[in-house]
Amino acid sequence: LAKTTQPVSMDSYEGQEVNITCSHNNIATNDYITWYQQFPSQGPRFIIQGYKTKVTNEVASLFIPADRKSSTLSLPRVSLSDTAVYYCLVVGSSGSARQLTFGSGTQLTVLP
Amino acid sequence: EAGVTQSPTHLIKTRGQQATLRCSPISGHTSVYWYQQALGLGLQFLLWYDEGEERNRGNFPPRFSGRQFPNYSSELNVNALELEDSALYLCASSLVDAVQGNSPLHFGNGTRLTVT
């Protein structure tokens, strides 16, 4: 079961690019990496998912190095509304516990 | 498409009582997952149901139980409520077994359970 480690918190300013890194040293061959965003009193919202290299969608990019032991969520030109907790989740059929266990998340605060 | 819906949005119970929380997954999703999120804390995995069967459970006592119905909706029951059960209970669904990795979870906005 891949355990994830993220920074507890990050601050940024509006219009800047934000990169949040997640470490998952014991990721298994079949595991995927998924990122979620959560606002207070709401359920987490899926942002992006990847297996290797780079994935981009309309809201974010996900960079995964060749060894896959970490991943970086990149949010371009953040706004105040991007203030939220961001979670990375590593999951795949190789996990013996087969539990979808979230890490502690990163509180991103975007300042004006 | 309609998202994951949970009911009720808020529930207030007294210690020792039972609580029943309900979840309707996105149409076509067969897997349902339950999480507990205490105030200011992360998501703790509770239960996973797929095709009507319990596939796995987290590190919670047996008074936390549930089931999945033939229409894939699900119910979480918490017996003998304790004060520390106060939390946001989140339900998520996925198209197929999310443990395969490439089927992300889609969450509802939860039921806020308060135990007094």
Interface residues (C-beta under 8 A of the other chain):
Chain A: N30 D31 Y32 T34 Y36 S41 Q42 G43 P44 R45 F46 Q49 Y51 Y87 L89 V91 G92 S93 G95 A97 R98 Q99 L100 T101 F102 G103 S104 G105
Chain B: V4 Y33 Y35 G42 L43 F45 W48 R55 N56 G58 L88 L90 C91 A92 D97 A98 V99 Q100 G101 N102 P104 L105 H106 F107 G108 N109 G110 R112
